[in-house]
Each structure stands twice: as C-alpha cells, then as structure tokens.
Amino acid sequence: MTVKILLLVIFFAVFIFVGVKCRSVSKNVNGYVLGGRTVGPWLTAFAYGTSYFSAVIFVGYAGQFGWNFGIASTWIGLGNAFIGSLLAWAILGRRTRIMTQHLGSKTMPEFFGQRFESSGLKIVASVITFLFLIPYTASLFNGLSRLFKMAFNIDYSVCVIVMAVLTAIYVIIGGYMATAVNDFIQGIIMLIGIVAVIAAVLAKNGGFMESIALMSEIESPVMRGAYTSFFGPAPFYLLIVVLLTSLGTWGLPQMVGKFYAIKNEESIKIGTVISTFFAVIVAGGCYFLGGFGRLFTTQEAVKAQGFDSVIPTMLSGLSDFLIAVVLILVLSASMSTLSSLVLTSSSTLTLDFIDSLKKKKLTEKQNMFVLRLFVAVFIVLSAVIAIVQAKSRVTFIAQLMGISWGALSGSFLAPFLYGLYWKKVTKPAVAVSFCFGSLLMIVQLLISMKIISVSGVFLQGVFKNSLYSGVFSMVSSLVIVPLVSIFTQKGVPEKTDEMFACYDATVMVPVKQVLTDSESDN
C-alpha cells in the first residue's frame, strides 16, 4: 500500500508541476488551446497516442473483445496503429495543419464554420461535440475507478471525484501545452508499463506458449481452438470493432485537433513514425493481453459483473509493485485522454457556441475565463454521469464509448475528410451528415436504455449494439456527403478556390535548408 500511495503522490505532483510551469504559454486563447502551434513531433505524437488509448481501451475494450475474440483481438490494436495512427497522420496531418492555419481555425467546429462559410454549421458542430464527449469522459472515469477500487478498496464515487479534481487543476492552469508535456511523460510510462504487465500476467500461466496452449483448449460454440485462431470465432464482428476504433479517430475532434498544433512539415513526418510505433506497442499490447482473459475468470463471473471486470480480475493476483505499475499505466492513459477531452469540449463551447451567439464578441481575457470555467463544468458533468451510471448499471464502458465515437465520427469524419480534399463539398451535405450521425446514435442510446425498440432484420442488425450502428454511421456518411453534394452544387461556398490555394502556396527558404542534386538547380 505504501508503494502504491507513494507512486501516486509522485505522479500527481509531477503533473501539477508541469501545469504550473506551462502557465506562461497559456496566457492567450491560441496558446491555451493550441500551444501557439509550436508543439514538436515527439510531444504531438505522444499527445495523439495517449489521447487515443485510455482506461476505456485497457479495461473496457480489451476486456470485452479479448473475451469475445481471444488472441485475435490483437488485430484491433494493429488496426488502431496502422489505420487509426499511420493512415490518419499520412492523409489528414499535413492538409489539416495547412488549411486550419490558413483559415485561422482553432477547433473542428470552427473549421466547419470557416471552410463552409456557415456559422450555423459551426454552432451545430460545437453542440454535437460537447454533448457526445460527455459519455466518453464518463466511460473514462468508470474504467479508471474500477481499477482503483481493486487496488485500494476505495468507494467508486470517491475515485471519480478525486480524479476529476486533479485533472481539472493541471488543465485549467496549463492548457494544451501542459497536457502535451504530461502526455509525453504519461506515454513513456504506458510503453514501459504495458510490456511489464503482459510479461507478468503471462508468467502466471507458465509463459506465452503455455498460455497459448491453455487458450487452445477452451471450447467455443463455433469451433475448438477458436480463441487462438487467426481471426477468432467472429471475424465479421472483429472487422466492425477494428473499423470503429481505427477509422473512427479520423472524425474525433480531440484527435484531429492534435494536427492543428504541430510545428512544421518535418514534425509531421517524424510524428507519423512515432505515433504508429506507440500504437503498435500500447494498443497491440492491451488487446493482446485481453485475449487471455478466459484463463483468469469464468463465464458466470462475466455475466454477473460484466466485461469491465475481466482485466481487473486478471491483474488482481499481481504483486503490489506491479499493481502500482498498472495503476500508473492506466492513470497515465486516462488522464491524458481526459485532459484532451475536457480541453476540446470547453474550447468548442466557448469559442464556437457562446462567442458565436453573442452580438458583442468576448475579449481575450473573457474568453480565457470562460474556457477555464467550462473545463470545470465539463468535468463535473462527466463525473456525475459516471457515478449515476455505475449505480444504475445502465450500460458498460464499451457501449458508452461506442455511442460517443459513433456520433462524433459519423457526423464529422466525411465532412472533414472531403472538406480537406474536395472543393465541391456543399453546406447541405455537411448538414445532412451532422444530422444523420448524431440522430442515429441517439436512437442507439435509447435502444440501449430499453426506452424504444426496433423491428426488422436490417434495423436490428444496424442497432445490434453501438459498435454496429457507429460503423454504419461512419460508412454511410462517406457515401452521403458526396451524393448530397452532387445534387446541391449551389451550396458550394463562394471562396472555396481561395481556401484551397493555401496548398499551392510557395514558401521561400534559405538555400542552406534545401540542398539540390544538380548544379543547374543552383
């Protein structure tokens, strides 16, 4: 217990210290929200990775999908690395940085407002962002508090409240730069921690090969050895999960926002490699670990306690020191994601919603006050929902995250992606995508809470759970946006050509920075 408490005290002390030290960078809105657009590749890559992976992944998804798919759940982590990180950086990174700087956008809703010349789209996007980031944040509190209860036997509500207060302190004080520096520290902890935990957990059953042998003996309704097979017992369902958790990041404001702040083109290239490597180790490691869940608990226990109990049960027999490492690991993952979420939600509510509705624009000082105020408000709302959800057992972590990701990515992914690459995207197409994505997931939420029901093979398939409806929402939006745009070409913004000219701008640099092969080039 002494080791656990000591490590936690050091952990929190470091992050609050970083928040205080970064206060000088966060004196204005640009510095507070984007770190002055001067964040280097290592900080940006780790900020992207640590915002991606949290207690939701480690406790919720790794437990649930490791149980369902066995060792094949590792594909989810690899999908996160190569689709959610590598391709996201390669396809979105450079164009996002150039276009958002050209437009002066600080948030995703502000990008929509300026790219499509519509204050209405900006306001709607900010409302969607704020509303659907709340269940995601609540799911973070949920997963984190379960581990704290296992380690310290502290009441769930107390864990949530302590986490909320500590996160609020360093985000309110230091803004984006504080979260980026802390994310880097937290990322290092996550890389070391996940390797140590996997080795320790597998050692409990005699090592990797012995664990595989034991897993191969577990029968499933599909076939013998299904949980050690290449694609597991349910390949199509596995594909659905890979798409939601990988492609979904392309439309998440807290993820795409990392590209706004990166320093320069070279940083994007370096950041792509670092981010992918980080995701392979952390995401691949989490899902690989979860794949052995059936060796540590029973079907009856999972039915009684839910999938969220699988990973804590696996870890409960570790030494005190390793449990402390796990706590710091998951705490690092969760606090980094939490800080990113609250900063994203408060900035969009302040800059895109409140400031847009007021006839008299807020001053820089007023904006800073409101930003910090809404950081606190958002954290309080999320903590209350997390506590209520735990007491009522409405749903579990993966469902909460699935609803959030499905709504945000279903609404934003296609308009953002096409908006960066295609001049003919129209305002009506963006509006239809917003409505379709958010309303579909609201229906899913009502179904999950058993308030409404649907009939018919197709609808029951779409709304089987938030993962299916989330992927359906994203894929549909990729078809809806170009289709509606073709039929509504009058809705193309007037200054589109001027906006896209930023990609062709010529930049003069000193000759010492550009070396050529031939003398004629000189």
Long-range contacts (C-beta under 8 A, 24 or more apart in sequence): 1-152, 1-320, 3-320, 3-321, 3-324, 4-151, 4-152, 4-320, 4-323, 4-324, 4-327, 7-324, 7-327, 7-328, 8-324, 8-327, 8-328, 8-331, 11-328, 11-331, 11-332, 12-166, 14-182, 14-185, 15-166, 15-170, 15-182, 15-185, 15-335, 16-166, 16-169, 16-170, 16-173, 18-170, 18-174, 18-178, 18-181, 18-182, 18-185, 19-169, 19-170, 19-171, 19-172, 19-173, 19-174, 19-178, 19-182, 20-173, 20-174, 21-174, 21-178, 22-173, 22-174, 22-175, 22-177, 22-178, 22-181, 23-173, 23-174, 23-178, 25-174, 25-175, 25-177, 26-173, 26-174, 26-175, 26-176, 26-177, 26-178, 27-368, 28-364, 28-368, 29-106, 29-351, 29-364, 29-367, 29-368, 29-371, 30-106, 31-175, 31-176, 31-177, 32-175, 32-176, 32-347, 32-368, 32-371, 33-106, 33-107, 33-175, 33-176, 33-343, 33-347, 33-351, 33-371, 34-106, 34-176, 34-260, 34-261, 35-175, 35-176, 35-177, 35-180, 35-261, 36-177, 37-101, 37-260, 37-261, 37-262, 37-263, 38-261, 38-263, 39-176, 39-177, 39-180, 39-261, 39-262, 39-263, 40-262, 40-263, 40-267, 41-262, 41-263, 41-266, 41-267, 41-268, 41-269, 41-270, 41-271, 41-274, 42-184, 42-270, 42-271, 42-274, 43-180, 43-181, 43-183, 43-184, 44-180, 44-258, 44-259, 44-261, 44-262, 44-263, 44-267, 44-271, 45-270, 45-271, 45-272, 45-274, 45-275, 45-278, 46-180, 46-183, 46-184, 46-186, 46-187, 46-188, 46-274, 46-275, 46-278, 47-179, 47-180, 47-183, 47-184, 47-258, 47-336, 47-340, 48-85, 48-89, 48-255, 48-258, 48-271, 48-275, 49-85, 49-183, 49-187, 49-275, 49-278, 49-279, 49-282, 50-183, 50-186, 50-187, 50-190, 50-332, 50-333, 50-336, 50-337, 50-340, 51-183, 51-254, 51-255, 51-258, 51-336, 51-337, 51-340, 51-341, 52-80, 52-84, 52-85, 52-249, 52-255, 52-279, 52-283, 52-337, 53-80, 53-190, 53-279, 53-282, 53-283, 53-286, 53-333, 53-337, 54-140, 54-143, 54-333, 54-334, 54-336, 54-337, 54-338, 55-140, 55-142, 55-143, 55-144, 55-147, 55-330, 55-333, 55-334, 55-397, 56-136, 56-139, 56-140, 56-143, 56-334, 56-337, 56-397, 56-398, 56-400, 56-401, 57-245, 57-283, 57-286, 57-333, 58-143, 58-286, 58-311, 58-329, 58-330, 58-333, 59-143, 59-144, 59-146, 59-147, 59-308, 59-311, 59-312, 59-330, 59-397, 60-139, 60-142, 60-143, 60-307, 60-308, 60-396, 60-397, 60-398, 60-401, 61-241, 61-245, 61-286, 61-287, 61-290, 61-397, 61-398, 61-401, 62-286, 62-287, 62-289, 62-290, 62-310, 62-311, 63-290, 63-293, 63-307, 63-308, 63-309, 63-310, 63-311, 64-290, 64-307, 64-308, 64-310, 64-396, 64-397, 64-398, 65-238, 65-241, 65-287, 65-290, 65-398, 66-287, 66-289, 66-290, 66-291, 66-292, 66-293, 66-310, 67-290, 67-293, 67-294, 67-302, 67-307, 67-310, 68-232, 68-233, 68-234, 68-237, 69-227, 69-232, 69-233, 69-234, 69-237, 69-238, 69-291, 70-215, 70-218, 70-226, 70-227, 70-228, 70-229, 70-232, 70-233, 70-291, 70-294, 71-212, 71-215, 71-227, 71-228, 71-232, 71-288, 71-291, 71-292, 72-227, 72-229, 72-230, 72-231, 72-232, 72-238, 72-291, 73-232, 73-238, 73-287, 73-288, 73-290, 73-291, 74-284, 74-287, 74-288, 74-291, 75-231, 75-238, 75-242, 75-287, 76-238, 76-241, 76-242, 76-245, 76-246, 76-283, 76-287, 77-279, 77-280, 77-282, 77-283, 77-284, 77-285, 77-286, 77-287, 77-288, 78-280, 78-283, 78-284, 79-242, 79-243, 79-245, 79-246, 80-245, 80-246, 80-249, 80-279, 80-283, 80-284, 81-276, 81-279, 81-280, 81-283, 81-284, 82-246, 82-276, 83-242, 83-246, 83-247, 84-245, 84-246, 84-247, 84-248, 84-249, 84-250, 84-279, 84-283, 85-249, 85-272, 85-275, 85-276, 85-278, 85-279, 86-272, 86-275, 86-276, 88-249, 88-250, 88-255, 89-259, 89-268, 89-271, 89-272, 89-275, 89-276, 90-272, 91-250, 91-417, 92-250, 92-256, 92-259, 92-416, 92-417, 92-420, 93-259, 93-262, 93-268, 93-271, 93-272, 94-265, 94-268, 95-420, 95-421, 95-503, 96-256, 96-259, 96-260, 96-420, 97-259, 97-260, 97-262, 97-268, 98-502, 98-503, 99-420, 99-499, 99-502, 99-503, 100-259, 100-260, 101-260, 101-502, 102-499, 102-502, 103-499, 105-260, 106-260, 106-347, 106-351, 107-253, 107-257, 107-344, 107-347, 107-348, 107-351, 107-352, 108-253, 108-256, 108-257, 108-348, 108-412, 108-416, 109-253, 109-348, 109-352, 109-353, 110-348, 110-351, 110-352, 111-416, 111-419, 112-412, 112-415, 112-416, 112-419, 112-430, 113-352, 113-356, 115-419, 115-493, 115-499, 116-415, 116-419, 116-425, 116-426, 116-427, 116-430, 116-493, 117-427, 117-493, 117-494, 117-495, 118-427, 118-430, 118-493, 119-356, 120-431, 121-427, 121-430, 121-431, 121-434, 122-352, 122-356, 123-352, 123-353, 123-356, 123-357, 124-431, 124-434, 125-348, 125-352, 125-411, 125-412, 125-434, 126-348, 126-349, 126-352, 126-353, 126-356, 127-353, 128-407, 128-408, 128-411, 128-412, 128-434, 128-437, 128-438, 129-253, 129-344, 129-345, 129-348, 129-408, 130-345, 130-348, 130-349, 130-353, 130-378, 132-403, 132-404, 132-407, 132-408, 132-438, 132-441, 133-253, 133-254, 133-341, 133-344, 133-345, 133-378, 133-404, 133-408, 134-345, 134-378, 134-381, 134-382, 134-385, 134-404, 135-385, 135-400, 135-401, 135-403, 135-404, 136-341, 136-400, 136-401, 136-404, 136-405, 137-338, 137-341, 137-342, 137-345, 137-378, 137-379, 137-382, 137-386, 138-382, 138-383, 138-385, 138-386, 138-389, 138-400, 139-386, 139-397, 139-400, 139-401, 139-404, 140-334, 140-337, 140-338, 140-341, 140-382, 140-386, 141-382, 141-383, 141-386, 141-387, 142-308, 142-386, 142-389, 142-390, 142-397, 142-400, 143-308, 143-330, 143-334, 143-397, 144-330, 144-331, 144-334, 145-386, 145-390, 146-308, 146-309, 146-312, 147-312, 147-315, 147-326, 147-327, 147-330, 148-327, 150-312, 150-315, 150-316, 150-323, 151-323, 151-324, 151-326, 151-327, 156-387, 156-390, 157-387, 157-390, 160-383, 160-386, 160-387, 161-383, 163-334, 163-335, 163-338, 163-383, 164-379, 164-380, 164-382, 164-383, 166-335, 167-335, 167-338, 167-339, 167-342, 167-379, 168-342, 168-375, 168-376, 168-379, 170-339, 171-339, 171-342, 171-343, 171-375, 172-372, 172-375, 172-376, 175-343, 176-261, 176-343, 178-339, 179-336, 179-339, 179-340, 179-343, 180-261, 182-335, 182-336, 182-339, 183-336, 183-339, 183-340, 185-332, 186-332, 186-333, 186-335, 186-336, 187-278, 187-332, 187-336, 189-328, 189-329, 189-332, 190-282, 190-329, 190-332, 190-333, 191-278, 191-281, 191-282, 193-325, 193-326, 193-328, 193-329, 193-332, 194-281, 194-282, 194-285, 194-286, 194-289, 194-329, 195-281, 195-285, 196-322, 196-325, 197-289, 197-315, 197-318, 197-322, 197-325, 197-326, 197-329, 198-285, 198-288, 198-289, 200-318, 200-319, 200-322, 201-289, 201-292, 201-314, 201-315, 201-318, 202-292, 204-317, 205-292, 205-295, 211-292, 211-295, 214-295, 215-291, 215-292, 215-294, 215-295, 218-294, 227-291, 227-294, 240-467, 240-468, 240-471, 241-467, 243-471, 243-474, 243-475, 244-402, 244-405, 244-406, 244-409, 244-467, 244-470, 244-471, 244-474, 245-405, 247-409, 247-413, 247-474, 248-405, 248-406, 248-408, 248-409, 248-413, 248-470, 248-474, 249-409, 250-409, 250-413, 250-416, 250-417, 251-408, 251-409, 251-410, 251-411, 251-412, 251-413, 251-414, 251-416, 251-417, 251-474, 252-405, 252-408, 252-409, 252-412, 253-344, 253-348, 253-408, 253-412, 254-337, 254-340, 254-341, 254-343, 254-344, 256-416, 257-340, 257-344, 282-333, 289-314, 306-393, 306-396, 307-396, 307-397, 307-398, 308-396, 308-397, 338-379, 341-378, 342-375, 342-378, 342-379, 342-382, 343-375, 345-374, 345-378, 346-371, 346-372, 346-373, 346-374, 346-375, 346-377, 346-378, 347-371, 349-374, 349-378, 350-374, 394-448, 394-449, 395-448, 395-449, 398-466, 398-467, 399-448, 399-465, 399-466, 402-465, 402-466, 402-467, 402-469, 402-470, 403-441, 403-444, 403-445, 403-448, 403-466, 403-470, 405-470, 406-437, 406-440, 406-441, 406-444, 406-466, 406-467, 406-469, 406-470, 406-471, 406-473, 406-474, 407-437, 407-438, 407-440, 407-441, 407-442, 407-470, 407-473, 408-437, 409-437, 409-470, 409-473, 409-474, 410-436, 410-437, 410-438, 410-440, 410-441, 410-470, 410-473, 410-474, 410-476, 410-477, 411-436, 411-437, 411-438, 411-473, 411-477, 412-437, 413-474, 413-477, 413-478, 414-474, 414-477, 414-478, 414-480, 414-481, 415-477, 415-481, 417-478, 418-481, 418-482, 418-485, 422-482, 422-485, 423-492, 423-496, 423-497, 423-500, 424-485, 424-486, 424-489, 424-492, 425-481, 425-482, 425-485, 425-492, 426-484, 426-485, 426-488, 426-489, 426-490, 426-491, 426-492, 427-488, 427-491, 427-493, 428-484, 428-485, 428-488, 428-491, 429-480, 429-481, 429-482, 429-483, 429-484, 429-485, 429-488, 429-491, 430-481, 432-480, 432-481, 432-484, 433-477, 433-480, 433-481, 436-473, 436-476, 436-477, 436-480, 437-473, 437-474, 437-477, 440-469, 440-472, 440-473, 441-466, 441-469, 441-470, 441-473, 443-469, 444-469, 444-470
